[in-house]
Amino acid sequence: MIRIEIDEPTLSRTRIAISPLAEVMCSCFLLQRNLGEVPWPYDGWARRTREILRTDPATGPVSLYLNLPSVSPDFLGPPPESSVPTLAEQLDQLRATPPEVIAAEFAKHYPDGSLPESMRPFRDDRQGALDRLAEGVQAYWDAAIAPFWPAMRAALDEEVLLRARALAADGPDALLARLHDRIRWERPVLTLVKPLEQSFVAVNQRLLLVPLIFSRGALLCSGDQPDLVMVTYQARGSAVLADTPAPPAADDRLAILVGRGRAAVLRALTVPATTTGLSTALGLAPSTVSEHLAGLLAAGVVHRRRAGRRVLYGLEPAGTALVTLIGEDSARTEFVS
């Protein structure tokens, strides 16, 4: 478990952003931590990407991310400086990492001075090592992620919009309580459920939440920054990477009761969403999503509300009860990682 004790000023400065560079890192973690068959919806993408890594020498530097330990210096994946940065902007940020930042993070993570071999180039040839890593990330991005980025970006934009709306309407406590099933908020402690024991305190900082399509690779927590704590979580929308529909689960009681499509929509609506957002997140045609929503509306388990120019769908108490009491244990969706 990673436990972060968050004071009130830090909590009040909660913000949401996307990070193409964090997507790169977590996609590499996904490949490394699933050396056999990668789970749906990443399986087809993973097969193609492993072939890219095997045959394209320009992607070689990203092997650093394939072999990182559970805790590593933040400068290798710095938090985004704006809410919607481009990869180019984040790579410029990476290239410009000051030597004193690298020295401070090395001192924190390797206090005995014994740098791993993979880290030594950043000490001995800082600019060259940063440039090589940035060039390798760009090559990897162009070959493995760029073809999917428009659809990924649409899903992430929807995620940021809906979470920002929830933050403004309900406050950070409600947002953190519903963020992800592996992130728990019990004021003042935010707990990331993962096989790592670590605790620290965030005092008078900023809390940056970063949704990732590839967060199934890992939940990231950035704690080296003096003024910011970054936490990543799984965004809806990883179905945009899928080659095939989601495999059925024989023991999915909610799907048996209401059908696979409607069960998927109900589970997705634990966070309110638009028809377009649901379509992107679930990999279903908008017309199919609309048909499922119409049936769920008629049954009284979801509601429909206008928010500006958008129409948001959310769960009624009966819908929440269905997901919680019938569908939770047997669910096999992209949101569980």
DALIN-V107349 format. One record per residue. N is the residue number from 0. RES is the residue in one letter. PSI is psi in degrees with one decimal (NA if undefined). D_FIRST is the distance of its C-alpha to the first C-alpha in whole Angstrom. Layout:
N/RES/PSI/D_FIRST ; N/RES/PSI/D_FIRST
//
This chain:
0/M/139.9/0 ; 1/I/121.9/4 ; 2/R/123.8/6 ; 3/I/114.9/10 ; 4/E/119.9/13 ; 5/I/123.4/15 ; 6/D/170.1/19 ; 7/E/-44.4/22 ; 8/P/-39.4/24 ; 9/T/-44.1/21 ; 10/L/-39.3/20 ; 11/S/-14.5/24 ; 12/R/27.8/24 ; 13/T/130.9/21 ; 14/R/167.5/23 ; 15/I/138.7/23 ; 16/A/163.8/24 ; 17/I/163.9/24 ; 18/S/99.1/23 ; 19/P/-37.5/26 ; 20/L/-38.7/24 ; 21/A/-32.1/21 ; 22/E/-42.4/22 ; 23/V/-49.9/24 ; 24/M/-47.8/21 ; 25/C/-29.1/18 ; 26/S/-36.5/22 ; 27/C/-41.4/22 ; 28/F/-38.5/18 ; 29/L/-43.8/19 ; 30/L/-41.8/22 ; 31/Q/-36.9/21 ; 32/R/-3.8/18 ; 33/N/72.0/21 ; 34/L/-22.5/24 ; 35/G/-125.5/26 ; 36/E/125.6/26 ; 37/V/138.9/24 ; 38/P/157.0/23 ; 39/W/142.7/26 ; 40/P/15.7/26 ; 41/Y/-3.9/25 ; 42/D/-50.4/28 ; 43/G/-42.0/31 ; 44/W/-42.6/29 ; 45/A/-40.8/28 ; 46/R/-45.3/31 ; 47/R/-39.1/33 ; 48/T/-36.9/30 ; 49/R/-35.4/30 ; 50/E/-38.5/34 ; 51/I/-47.1/34 ; 52/L/-32.5/32 ; 53/R/-33.0/34 ; 54/T/-15.2/37 ; 55/D/102.2/37 ; 56/P/-21.5/37 ; 57/A/-23.6/36 ; 58/T/-0.7/33 ; 59/G/-43.7/32 ; 60/P/-23.1/30 ; 61/V/-5.6/27 ; 62/S/-20.2/26 ; 63/L/-43.5/25 ; 64/Y/-26.5/22 ; 65/L/-17.9/22 ; 66/N/17.1/21 ; 67/L/143.8/19 ; 68/P/174.2/16 ; 69/S/-32.8/12 ; 70/V/124.6/13 ; 71/S/164.0/16 ; 72/P/140.6/19 ; 73/D/-24.0/19 ; 74/F/-19.8/22 ; 75/L/-19.6/22 ; 76/G/68.6/21 ; 77/P/145.4/22 ; 78/P/146.3/21 ; 79/P/144.8/24 ; 80/E/-12.3/27 ; 81/S/173.5/28 ; 82/S/-27.7/27 ; 83/V/65.9/29 ; 84/P/155.2/29 ; 85/T/164.8/31 ; 86/L/-39.1/30 ; 87/A/-41.5/33 ; 88/E/-40.1/32 ; 89/Q/-33.0/29 ; 90/L/-35.0/30 ; 91/D/-40.2/33 ; 92/Q/-42.5/30 ; 93/L/-47.3/28 ; 94/R/-30.9/32 ; 95/A/13.1/32 ; 96/T/121.9/29 ; 97/P/149.8/31 ; 98/P/-33.0/31 ; 99/E/-29.5/30 ; 100/V/-45.9/26 ; 101/I/-43.7/26 ; 102/A/-42.8/27 ; 103/A/-41.3/25 ; 104/E/-35.5/22 ; 105/F/-41.3/23 ; 106/A/-35.1/23 ; 107/K/-45.4/20 ; 108/H/-25.1/18 ; 109/Y/67.6/21 ; 110/P/-22.7/23 ; 111/D/0.4/25 ; 112/G/0.5/27 ; 113/S/86.1/26 ; 114/L/137.8/25 ; 115/P/152.0/25 ; 116/E/-36.2/28 ; 117/S/-21.9/26 ; 118/M/-18.1/26 ; 119/R/-37.1/29 ; 120/P/-29.8/31 ; 121/F/-18.6/29 ; 122/R/-44.2/31 ; 123/D/-27.8/34 ; 124/D/64.3/35 ; 125/R/-57.3/33 ; 126/Q/-40.0/35 ; 127/G/-42.0/36 ; 128/A/-42.2/32 ; 129/L/-41.7/31 ; 130/D/-43.3/34 ; 131/R/-41.0/33 ; 132/L/-44.3/30 ; 133/A/-41.2/31 ; 134/E/-38.4/34 ; 135/G/-40.0/32 ; 136/V/-42.7/29 ; 137/Q/-42.7/32 ; 138/A/-42.5/34 ; 139/Y/-45.2/31 ; 140/W/-49.8/31 ; 141/D/-39.2/34 ; 142/A/-37.5/34 ; 143/A/-30.1/31 ; 144/I/-36.8/30 ; 145/A/-39.9/33 ; 146/P/-25.8/35 ; 147/F/-8.5/32 ; 148/W/-40.3/31 ; 149/P/-43.9/34 ; 150/A/-39.1/32 ; 151/M/-44.5/29 ; 152/R/-38.9/30 ; 153/A/-42.5/31 ; 154/A/-39.9/28 ; 155/L/-39.1/26 ; 156/D/-42.0/29 ; 157/E/-43.2/29 ; 158/E/-47.2/25 ; 159/V/-42.5/26 ; 160/L/-46.9/29 ; 161/L/-39.8/27 ; 162/R/-38.6/24 ; 163/A/-38.4/26 ; 164/R/-42.4/29 ; 165/A/-37.9/26 ; 166/L/-44.4/25 ; 167/A/-37.6/29 ; 168/A/-40.6/30 ; 169/D/-12.7/27 ; 170/G/167.2/25 ; 171/P/-31.2/21 ; 172/D/-48.2/20 ; 173/A/-38.6/21 ; 174/L/-49.3/20 ; 175/L/-33.6/16 ; 176/A/-24.9/17 ; 177/R/19.9/18 ; 178/L/-47.7/16 ; 179/H/152.6/15 ; 180/D/-10.2/14 ; 181/R/12.7/10 ; 182/I/122.2/10 ; 183/R/136.3/10 ; 184/W/112.3/13 ; 185/E/91.7/14 ; 186/R/128.3/16 ; 187/P/22.4/15 ; 188/V/127.2/12 ; 189/L/122.3/10 ; 190/T/127.8/7 ; 191/L/120.6/6 ; 192/V/104.7/5 ; 193/K/161.3/5 ; 194/P/62.4/6 ; 195/L/131.0/5 ; 196/E/114.7/5 ; 197/Q/142.8/6 ; 198/S/141.6/8 ; 199/F/169.1/11 ; 200/V/133.3/14 ; 201/A/110.4/16 ; 202/V/120.5/20 ; 203/N/46.4/23 ; 204/Q/-160.7/21 ; 205/R/144.9/21 ; 206/L/117.9/18 ; 207/L/120.4/19 ; 208/L/129.2/18 ; 209/V/107.8/19 ; 210/P/140.5/19 ; 211/L/137.7/20 ; 212/I/-34.7/22 ; 213/F/20.0/20 ; 214/S/-10.2/17 ; 215/R/-20.1/16 ; 216/G/-35.8/16 ; 217/A/152.7/13 ; 218/L/120.7/11 ; 219/L/146.3/12 ; 220/C/120.9/11 ; 221/S/115.6/14 ; 222/G/8.2/14 ; 223/D/-13.9/18 ; 224/Q/140.4/20 ; 225/P/-22.1/22 ; 226/D/7.0/22 ; 227/L/143.0/20 ; 228/V/126.0/16 ; 229/M/132.9/16 ; 230/V/128.7/13 ; 231/T/159.1/15 ; 232/Y/164.1/15 ; 233/Q/120.9/17 ; 234/A/154.5/20 ; 235/R/148.8/23 ; 236/G/-1.7/26 ; 237/S/-12.9/25 ; 238/A/-16.8/28 ; 239/V/-16.1/30 ; 240/L/-9.7/29 ; 241/A/141.6/30 ; 242/D/-25.9/33 ; 243/T/161.4/34 ; 244/P/161.6/33 ; 245/A/136.4/30 ; 246/P/141.7/30 ; 247/P/153.2/31 ; 248/A/121.0/29 ; 249/A/-28.1/32 ; 250/D/18.5/29 ; 251/D/96.0/29 ; 252/R/-34.8/31 ; 253/L/-40.5/30 ; 254/A/-37.8/32 ; 255/I/-36.4/35 ; 256/L/-46.9/35 ; 257/V/-3.8/36 ; 258/G/150.9/36 ; 259/R/-44.9/33 ; 260/G/-47.1/34 ; 261/R/-33.7/34 ; 262/A/-41.7/31 ; 263/A/-41.4/29 ; 264/V/-44.6/30 ; 265/L/-46.2/29 ; 266/R/-38.4/26 ; 267/A/-28.8/26 ; 268/L/10.8/27 ; 269/T/-22.6/24 ; 270/V/123.8/25 ; 271/P/148.4/28 ; 272/A/161.8/30 ; 273/T/168.6/33 ; 274/T/-43.5/35 ; 275/T/-43.3/35 ; 276/G/-42.6/31 ; 277/L/-41.9/31 ; 278/S/-45.9/33 ; 279/T/-44.9/31 ; 280/A/-36.9/28 ; 281/L/-8.6/29 ; 282/G/30.5/32 ; 283/L/153.7/35 ; 284/A/144.1/38 ; 285/P/-37.1/39 ; 286/S/-36.9/41 ; 287/T/-44.0/39 ; 288/V/-43.7/37 ; 289/S/-39.9/39 ; 290/E/-44.3/41 ; 291/H/-42.3/38 ; 292/L/-39.0/37 ; 293/A/-43.1/41 ; 294/G/-39.9/40 ; 295/L/-35.7/37 ; 296/L/-45.6/39 ; 297/A/-31.9/42 ; 298/A/-8.2/40 ; 299/G/21.8/39 ; 300/V/-9.5/35 ; 301/V/161.0/34 ; 302/H/164.8/36 ; 303/R/123.2/37 ; 304/R/144.2/37 ; 305/R/136.5/39 ; 306/A/94.7/37 ; 307/G/-125.2/39 ; 308/R/-3.6/40 ; 309/R/153.3/38 ; 310/V/119.0/37 ; 311/L/140.0/34 ; 312/Y/142.2/33 ; 313/G/172.9/31 ; 314/L/134.8/30 ; 315/E/165.2/33 ; 316/P/-36.6/31 ; 317/A/-36.9/33 ; 318/G/-41.5/31 ; 319/T/-41.2/28 ; 320/A/-40.9/29 ; 321/L/-47.8/30 ; 322/V/-40.7/26 ; 323/T/-44.3/24 ; 324/L/-28.7/26 ; 325/I/-41.6/28 ; 326/G/-14.1/26 ; 327/E/-46.8/22 ; 328/D/-33.4/22 ; 329/S/2.1/24 ; 330/A/135.6/23 ; 331/R/85.7/23 ; 332/T/171.8/23 ; 333/E/-10.0/22 ; 334/F/-13.9/19 ; 335/V/123.2/17 ; 336/S/NA/15
//
